[in-house]
Amino acid sequence: MKGSLSHRAHERASKESLSNEAAEWFVRLRDDRLGARNRERNVRWLKESPTHIAELLRIQQVYQALRAAKVVNRSPRTGDPSNIIELGVQRESEPPPFDSFADEPARRRPRVETWKIAAAVVGLTMSFFLGFMAKVAWLDRTIETELGEWRTVSLTDGTRVRLGPASKLKVAFGDDHRTIRLIQGEARFDVAKDRTRPFYVESEMIGVLAVGTEFRVSRLGGKDVVAVTEGSVALYRDGRDAIRGTVTTAPAQLAEATGGVALAAGEQVSITRASRAQPVAKEKVNLDYEQAWAEGWLVYENKTVAEVARDFNRLNRVKIVIGEPSIAARRLAFFRVSATDPESFVGALATSPDIVIVRNVPDVLRIELRRGVSAATLPGAESSESNHGGGNVPPTVNPNPI
């Protein structure tokens, strides 16, 4: 008897723990700020056991019942236990659901009818819950990447999104619109065609309208860049939040009629906070760079070491510190390297006889002059005046990491 009571107490504690865990997930899933990693954790939790799914459904059912009764926010009256609902605890006096099912044939029919009703209720609850979960997890969700992480995501409309490291965007789809808000970082969009739901991307200083096309949007340190590699888009700078309803003309034609700027494939624009009030200046897209970016590579031509190091530091946890200004000013004639591999970049620099890499802590790579070498004896020092203070670093492909 004592063992039975102990076992029953253990079961009660397990039910309470499961109920609390399910309630916590229910609250977290209702928060749009829940990240992709936590959503994946929730899916793994649901797959662990059918009881996890059942308990989360039960929490949703109780919540809907309380909302319908309009008692969600009511405070219980002191000394009145009648309005307290216990979750996850079965009273010991209540029999198990099937305890007398086989022993009492006369009660079989009412019990079957009861379970038919219960099954219908569960079915309706399941439909509502799945709809609710779909909205929270897919229709209105936040997608983000961490430092050093590249990610490709398929949205519910078939659009494919490629996110660079340290990027974050918010997805809001409706019956008459598809809206993306780029909060930080970079993303490339391969938009599924749907004229009844125009695709609109908001950044800090621009908005981009598309129906079905391919383009990249960057929001980096007060500078917005839009590069179109396929189709056409309409570029807006008037702060509009979304474009709704069927689009009957191409975005490029719509732009002219609605105060926007048309961008075709092979064109890009860069807008800074200082230039946002100026006319848009179109540039030619570097298609090699766009393709390399989509594959996770960085490609540089005639850029300084400091500029390349700044990009690596923005994308990765491992930081590059340049201890000598003359090294920072050196220019790279051409360089291609993985965006998540700063070790290869500094390893290539270390092939120069006057450069040494110091790594006293795991997440910091210091680029220093080799001892006994002064700035006056650096390669190209005699031509530093015409070279902005440094010599050229020769092109390096697939350098060996340090």
matplotlib code that plots the C-alpha trace (Angstrom):
import matplotlib.pyplot as plt

x = [0.0, 2.8, 4.5, 1.3, 0.9, 4.6, 4.1, 0.9, 2.7, 5.5, 3.0, 1.3, 4.6, 5.5, 2.1, 2.6, 6.1, 4.8, 1.9, 4.3, 6.7, 3.8, 2.4, 5.9, 6.1, 2.6, 3.5, 6.9, 5.3, 2.9, 5.9, 7.0, 10.5, 11.1, 14.1, 14.6, 16.8, 14.0, 11.4, 13.6, 13.9, 10.1, 9.8, 12.3, 10.3, 7.1, 8.7, 10.0, 6.5, 2.9, 2.1, 4.0, 1.7, -1.4, -0.5, 0.2, -3.1, -4.8, -3.2, -4.5, -8.0, -8.1, -6.8, -9.5, -12.2, -11.0, -10.9, -14.5, -15.6, -13.7, -12.1, -8.5, -7.6, -9.9, -8.3, -9.7, -11.7, -10.0, -11.3, -13.3, -11.7, -14.5, -12.8, -9.4, -8.6, -5.9, -3.8, -2.2, -3.5, -6.0, -8.0, -7.4, -11.2, -11.7, -11.6, -9.3, -11.1, -11.4, -11.7, -15.2, -15.6, -15.6, -17.4, -20.5, -22.0, -25.1, -23.0, -21.1, -23.2, -23.3, -19.5, -18.9, -21.1, -19.2, -15.9, -17.2, -18.0, -14.6, -12.9, -14.8, -13.8, -10.2, -10.3, -11.6, -9.0, -6.3, -7.4, -7.5, -4.1, -2.4, -3.8, -2.5, 0.9, 1.2, 0.5, 3.0, 5.7, 5.4, 3.2, 4.4, 7.9, 11.4, 14.3, 17.8, 21.3, 24.2, 27.8, 29.4, 26.1, 24.7, 21.1, 18.7, 15.0, 11.9, 8.9, 5.3, 4.7, 7.7, 10.1, 13.7, 15.7, 19.4, 20.6, 24.1, 25.7, 24.3, 21.2, 17.6, 14.3, 10.6, 8.1, 4.4, 2.2, -1.4, -4.2, -3.2, 0.5, 3.9, 6.0, 9.5, 11.2, 15.0, 16.1, 19.8, 22.3, 21.9, 19.4, 18.9, 15.4, 14.3, 10.7, 7.9, 5.5, 2.1, 0.6, -2.3, 0.2, 3.0, 6.3, 7.7, 11.0, 11.5, 14.9, 16.1, 15.9, 14.2, 11.4, 11.6, 8.5, 8.7, 6.2, 8.6, 12.3, 15.7, 17.5, 19.7, 19.1, 21.8, 21.3, 24.7, 25.8, 23.7, 24.0, 21.2, 22.1, 19.7, 21.2, 18.9, 20.1, 16.9, 13.6, 12.8, 11.8, 10.4, 12.4, 10.7, 12.1, 8.8, 8.5, 5.5, 4.9, 3.6, 2.1, -1.3, -3.6, -3.1, -0.3, -1.4, 1.8, 5.5, 7.1, 9.3, 6.3, 4.4, 7.4, 7.0, 3.4, 3.7, 6.8, 9.3, 12.5, 12.7, 15.6, 16.2, 18.4, 22.1, 21.4, 21.9, 21.7, 23.5, 21.8, 23.3, 21.8, 23.7, 22.5, 19.0, 17.5, 19.6, 18.5, 19.1, 22.3, 22.2, 25.3, 26.1, 25.8, 29.0, 27.4, 30.6, 30.3, 26.6, 27.2, 30.1, 28.1, 25.3, 27.8, 29.3, 32.4, 33.9, 35.5, 37.6, 39.4, 41.6, 40.4, 42.5, 43.4, 41.4, 38.2, 38.4, 39.1, 36.1, 33.8, 35.2, 34.7, 31.1, 30.4, 32.4, 33.0, 36.8, 37.9, 40.9, 43.0, 45.5, 48.3, 50.2, 48.5, 50.7, 49.5, 45.9, 46.4, 47.8, 45.7, 44.6, 44.8, 42.3, 41.2, 38.6, 38.0, 35.3, 33.3, 33.5, 37.2, 39.1, 42.1, 42.7, 42.7, 45.3, 47.2, 47.5, 48.8, 51.3, 53.0, 54.5, 57.9, 57.3, 53.9, 53.3, 50.0, 49.6, 46.8, 47.0, 43.2, 41.0, 38.7, 41.3, 43.8, 46.3, 48.2, 51.6, 54.9, 57.6, 60.2, 63.1, 61.0, 60.0, 57.4, 60.2, 61.5, 58.2, 57.8, 56.6, 57.4, 59.2, 56.0, 53.7, 52.7, 51.1, 49.7, 47.9, 50.5, 51.2, 52.3, 50.1, 49.5, 49.8, 46.7, 46.2, 43.8, 43.0, 45.7, 46.7, 45.3, 47.6]
y = [0.0, 2.3, 1.6, 2.2, 5.6, 6.5, 5.5, 7.5, 10.6, 10.2, 10.1, 13.2, 15.0, 13.9, 15.2, 18.5, 18.9, 18.1, 20.5, 23.3, 22.6, 22.6, 25.8, 27.4, 26.4, 27.7, 31.1, 31.2, 30.2, 33.2, 35.6, 36.7, 37.3, 33.6, 32.7, 29.9, 27.9, 27.8, 26.9, 23.9, 23.0, 23.0, 20.7, 18.3, 18.5, 17.6, 14.7, 13.2, 11.8, 11.9, 13.1, 16.3, 17.0, 16.1, 18.3, 21.3, 20.8, 20.6, 23.9, 25.5, 24.1, 25.4, 28.8, 29.1, 28.1, 30.7, 33.3, 32.4, 32.7, 36.0, 35.0, 35.0, 38.2, 37.8, 37.5, 34.7, 35.8, 35.1, 31.9, 30.8, 27.7, 27.2, 29.2, 27.4, 25.0, 22.5, 21.5, 18.1, 16.6, 13.9, 13.5, 10.1, 9.6, 9.8, 6.4, 5.7, 6.4, 2.7, 1.0, -0.4, -0.3, -4.0, -4.9, -2.9, -3.6, -1.5, 1.6, 0.9, 2.9, 6.2, 5.9, 5.3, 8.3, 10.4, 9.4, 10.3, 13.8, 14.0, 12.9, 15.6, 18.2, 17.0, 17.2, 20.7, 21.7, 20.1, 22.0, 25.3, 24.5, 23.6, 26.8, 28.8, 27.1, 27.7, 31.4, 31.8, 29.6, 30.3, 33.3, 35.8, 34.8, 36.0, 34.3, 35.0, 33.8, 34.0, 35.1, 32.8, 31.2, 31.1, 29.8, 29.1, 29.1, 28.3, 30.4, 29.2, 30.8, 29.0, 32.0, 31.0, 33.3, 33.1, 34.9, 35.9, 35.8, 38.0, 38.7, 39.0, 39.5, 39.4, 37.7, 38.8, 37.1, 37.9, 37.2, 40.3, 40.9, 39.3, 41.6, 41.1, 43.6, 43.3, 44.3, 43.7, 42.0, 40.7, 38.5, 37.3, 36.7, 34.3, 35.4, 33.0, 34.7, 35.7, 38.9, 38.8, 39.1, 41.5, 40.8, 43.8, 44.1, 46.9, 48.0, 51.1, 53.6, 51.8, 49.5, 47.0, 45.7, 42.5, 40.0, 37.2, 38.0, 37.6, 40.4, 41.0, 43.6, 44.6, 46.7, 47.3, 50.2, 53.0, 51.8, 50.0, 48.2, 46.6, 44.5, 42.9, 39.8, 38.7, 40.4, 43.9, 45.7, 49.0, 50.9, 53.3, 55.7, 57.2, 55.0, 53.0, 49.8, 47.4, 47.0, 45.3, 43.9, 42.5, 44.1, 44.2, 45.7, 45.0, 46.5, 48.6, 50.2, 50.5, 52.4, 55.3, 55.7, 55.5, 57.7, 54.8, 54.0, 51.1, 48.7, 46.0, 42.9, 43.9, 47.2, 48.1, 51.2, 52.1, 54.6, 56.0, 58.2, 61.1, 60.5, 59.4, 62.7, 62.8, 61.3, 57.6, 56.7, 53.4, 51.2, 48.0, 44.8, 42.7, 39.4, 37.5, 39.0, 38.2, 34.6, 34.3, 35.9, 33.4, 30.6, 32.1, 33.6, 37.1, 38.6, 41.7, 43.7, 46.7, 46.8, 47.6, 45.0, 47.1, 47.0, 43.2, 42.8, 44.9, 42.6, 39.5, 41.1, 41.8, 38.2, 36.1, 35.6, 35.5, 39.1, 40.5, 43.2, 45.1, 46.4, 48.4, 51.2, 50.6, 47.0, 48.1, 50.5, 47.8, 47.0, 43.7, 43.4, 40.5, 38.2, 35.4, 33.6, 31.9, 34.5, 32.3, 31.6, 34.6, 32.2, 31.7, 35.4, 36.2, 33.1, 34.5, 37.8, 35.9, 34.7, 38.2, 38.0, 41.2, 40.1, 37.8, 36.6, 36.5, 34.5, 34.8, 34.2, 31.9, 34.6, 37.3, 37.2, 40.0, 41.1, 42.6, 43.6, 41.0, 42.0, 43.9, 45.2, 48.9, 50.7, 52.5, 49.1, 47.7, 46.5, 49.4, 52.0, 54.1, 54.4, 54.8, 58.3, 57.3, 54.1, 55.6, 54.4, 50.7, 48.2, 45.7, 42.3, 39.8, 37.8, 34.7, 31.8, 29.1, 30.1, 27.7, 28.5, 29.3]
z = [0.0, 0.9, -2.4, -4.3, -2.6, -3.4, -7.0, -7.2, -5.7, -8.3, -11.1, -9.8, -9.6, -13.2, -14.4, -12.7, -14.2, -17.7, -17.3, -16.2, -19.1, -21.6, -20.2, -20.5, -24.1, -24.8, -23.4, -25.3, -28.6, -28.4, -28.4, -31.9, -30.6, -30.1, -32.2, -34.7, -32.4, -29.7, -32.2, -33.2, -29.5, -29.3, -32.2, -30.7, -27.4, -29.1, -30.9, -27.6, -26.6, -27.7, -24.1, -24.8, -27.8, -25.8, -22.9, -25.1, -26.8, -23.4, -22.3, -25.5, -24.9, -21.3, -22.5, -25.2, -22.6, -20.2, -23.0, -24.0, -20.4, -20.1, -16.9, -18.0, -16.2, -13.2, -9.8, -7.5, -4.5, -1.2, 0.5, -2.6, -4.1, -6.6, -9.4, -9.2, -12.0, -11.3, -14.4, -14.7, -11.4, -11.3, -8.1, -6.5, -6.1, -9.9, -11.6, -14.6, -17.9, -18.8, -15.3, -15.8, -19.5, -20.0, -16.7, -17.3, -20.7, -20.0, -19.7, -22.9, -25.3, -23.2, -22.7, -26.5, -27.3, -24.7, -26.3, -29.8, -28.5, -26.9, -30.1, -32.0, -29.4, -29.6, -33.4, -33.4, -30.8, -32.9, -36.0, -34.0, -32.4, -35.6, -37.2, -34.2, -34.3, -38.1, -37.6, -34.8, -36.2, -39.9, -40.9, -38.3, -37.2, -36.7, -38.6, -37.5, -37.8, -35.3, -35.9, -38.4, -39.4, -42.9, -43.4, -46.2, -45.4, -47.5, -46.6, -46.8, -50.2, -51.8, -51.5, -50.6, -48.4, -47.9, -44.7, -44.0, -40.5, -37.7, -39.7, -38.5, -40.3, -39.4, -41.7, -41.8, -44.5, -45.0, -47.6, -49.7, -48.8, -48.1, -45.9, -44.7, -42.3, -42.4, -38.9, -39.4, -41.7, -45.2, -47.0, -50.6, -51.7, -54.5, -54.6, -55.6, -58.1, -56.7, -58.2, -55.7, -52.8, -53.6, -51.8, -49.9, -48.0, -45.5, -44.4, -42.5, -45.3, -48.2, -49.2, -52.1, -54.0, -56.0, -57.5, -58.5, -58.8, -57.1, -55.2, -52.1, -49.4, -46.9, -43.8, -42.4, -40.2, -41.6, -45.2, -47.2, -50.4, -52.9, -55.7, -58.3, -60.1, -61.8, -62.8, -61.6, -58.4, -57.3, -54.8, -52.3, -49.8, -48.5, -45.4, -46.5, -44.5, -47.1, -50.5, -50.5, -53.1, -56.6, -58.7, -62.3, -63.8, -63.5, -60.4, -62.7, -64.3, -61.0, -59.6, -62.1, -61.2, -57.5, -56.8, -56.7, -58.6, -61.0, -60.7, -63.3, -63.3, -63.0, -61.2, -57.6, -55.3, -52.1, -49.7, -46.5, -43.9, -45.3, -48.9, -48.3, -49.4, -52.6, -56.0, -56.3, -58.1, -59.9, -60.1, -62.0, -60.0, -59.6, -60.5, -59.5, -56.0, -55.7, -56.6, -54.2, -51.4, -51.9, -51.5, -48.4, -49.9, -49.7, -52.8, -52.7, -55.3, -54.5, -50.8, -47.8, -45.1, -42.6, -44.8, -45.2, -41.4, -40.6, -42.6, -41.0, -37.5, -38.4, -39.5, -37.0, -33.3, -33.9, -34.2, -36.2, -34.5, -36.6, -34.4, -37.1, -39.1, -42.1, -42.4, -42.1, -45.1, -47.4, -50.4, -51.7, -55.5, -55.4, -52.6, -52.2, -49.0, -47.0, -45.0, -41.9, -42.0, -40.7, -39.9, -43.6, -44.2, -41.6, -42.6, -46.1, -44.7, -42.6, -45.8, -46.0, -44.2, -42.1, -40.6, -37.7, -36.2, -32.4, -30.8, -27.0, -26.6, -28.8, -30.2, -31.1, -34.0, -33.7, -36.9, -35.9, -37.4, -37.0, -34.5, -35.9, -38.8, -38.9, -40.9, -42.8, -44.1, -45.1, -48.7, -50.8, -48.2, -50.7, -52.7, -49.7, -50.5, -53.8, -52.2, -49.2, -46.7, -47.7, -50.3, -52.1, -50.7, -53.6, -54.6, -52.6, -53.3, -50.7, -48.2, -45.5, -42.1, -39.3]

ax = plt.figure().add_subplot(projection="3d")
ax.plot(x, y, z, "-o")
ax.set_aspect("equal")
plt.show()
